[in-house]
Amino acid sequence: MARADLYPRVNLGGALGLLSGGFDAAVSPLITWAFPNQGPARAKLAQARAAEQAALAGWDVAVLKALREVETALAAYDAELRRNRDLGAAADEARAYARRSAARVRLGDAASLLQIDAERTLAAARLAKIQSDLAVAQAEVALFRALGGGWRSGSQAR
């Protein structure tokens, strides 16, 4: 549109009327062109190009921000999955330790305090695993939203 102001503009004009009892019609072209003074038209063109560049830069910022959010969500999800797996292994080890210590107490090889400590360790390991399960679920939701989820359709919003 801004570039079109640099070139001549042709408009067709017409008139209809009754003149001395007869019907007359006239059509004439109207040509306008700002040839000697193209400064304002060129300024509009430069402004349009600058606005286009600004819009593209805004688009780039939005895309880079979205990519950063996805990358961050993926990294958090991966780290929590690894932590969850390690906590699961730790809970299994704590369960085995609690079984061994209970057997030692039954045989009279160790004090009952060892069994209580093993059960406390097992409870702490289970709690950490459950908290990690919750964190994995939250990381999945964050990843889903970073990938563009979280919208509602018209029927679900009601």
C-alpha positions, 0 to 999 in steps of 0.5 A: 500500500505504501509503495502504491503512493509512489505511482500515479493513481487513476480514478474514474469519475462519472456524472448523471443528470438531466440537462434541458429535458434530456438525460446526460451521462459523463465519465472522465478519468482523474489522474493524480500523482505526487511526482515532484513531492515524493518525500511523504510517500517514501517516508510512508514506505520506510515506515511500513518497512520498519513496522514489518521488521518490528513485527518480525522481531516480535515474532522471533522473540515469541518463538524463542521464548516458547522454545526456551520454555519447552527446553526448560520443561523438558530438562526439568522433566528429565531430571525429575524422572532420573531422580525418581528412578534413583529414589525408587532404587533407594526405597528398594534398598531400604526395604531390603535393609529393613528385612535384613535388620528385622531378621537379625533382631529375631535371631538376637544378633542385633538390638531392636533399635537397629530394626526401628532405624531401618524402618525409619529409613524405609519410611523416609525413602518411601516418602521421598519417592512419593514426593518425587512421583508428585514432582514428575506429574507436575513436570509433565503438566508443565511440559504439556503446557509449554508445548501448547496445551492447557486450552479449553474448547467451548464445550469444556469451558462451561 
